Amino acid sequence: MAKKETSTKSFVLRVDAATMDALEKWAADEFRSTNGQLQWIIAEALRKSGRMKKIKNTPPPQESET
């Protein structure tokens, strides 16, 4: 079976316990997962620095049936 291509990449991130605790609390305060909070923080930093333009919410492309 062929592996589906995704538009996301995974990587390991090591942070100290105090940083992780603060991040988890921040995520919970905004009703996000810790992963979702990290993605939001990174996207905001990239956007504010001019390194990434704001991405409109568009549905993912449909897979063609063959």
ZAFIRO-502948 format. One record per residue: x, y, z of N, C-alpha, C in turn; residue in one letter. Coordinates in steps of 0.1 Angstrom, whole numbers, plus 5000, padded with zeros to 4 digits. Layout:
BEGIN
XYZXYZXYZA;...
This chain:
BEGIN
500949885000500050005000500950125000M;500650224991501450344990501150435002A;502150505006502050595018501450725013K;500450785020499850915016500851025019K;500951115010501751235012501051335021E;501651395030501051495039501751625037T;501151735041501751865040502451905054S;502551815063503151845076504351755078T;505251805086506451725089506551715104K;507051605109507151575123508651595127S;508851645139510151655145510151645160F;511251615166511351615181511751745186V;511151795196511451925202511651895217L;512851935222513151925236513052055243R;512252065254512052195261512152155276V;512552255284512652225298511252215305D;511252155316509952135323509152255325A;509752365330509052495333508452555320A;509152545309508652595296507452505292T;507552375293506452285289505252315298M;505452335311504252365319503552485315D;504352595312503752725308503052705295A;503652635286503052615273501752535274L;501752425282500552355284499352435290E;499752525299498752605306498152705295K;499052765288498652865277497752795267W;498152675263497252605253495852575259A;495852535272494552505278493752635280A;494352745283493652875284492952915271D;493552875260493052905247492352795240E;492052685247491352565242491952505230F;493352495231494052435220494852315226R;495252225218496252125222497652185223S;498552125230499852175231500452185217T;500352085209500852085195500152205187N;498852225188498152335182498652465186G;498952485199499552605204500852635198Q;501752535198503052555192502952595177L;502052535170501852565156501452715155Q;500552755163500052885163501152995166W;501852965177502953045181503953065169I;504352955163505352955152504753035140I;503553005136502853075125502853225128A;502453265140502353415143503753475142E;504753415148506053465147506553485133A;506353385124506753395110505953505103L;504653515106503853615099504353755104R;504553775117504953905122506353945117K;507153855114508553885110508553895094S;507453875088507353895073507953775066G;508153665073508753545066507653455060R;506353475064505253395059504053485058M;503453485046502153555045501053485051K;500053555055498853495061498253405051K;497953285056497353175047495853175050I;495053185039493653175040493253035043K;492153015050491652885053490952825040N;491652735033491052675022491052525024T;489952455019489852315021491052245014P;491452125019492552055013492152004999P;493051984990492651934977492151794978P;491151764969490551624969491451534962Q;491551404966492351304959491551264947E;492151244936491451204924491251054925S;490151014920489850864920490350804907E;491050694908491550634896491050484896T;
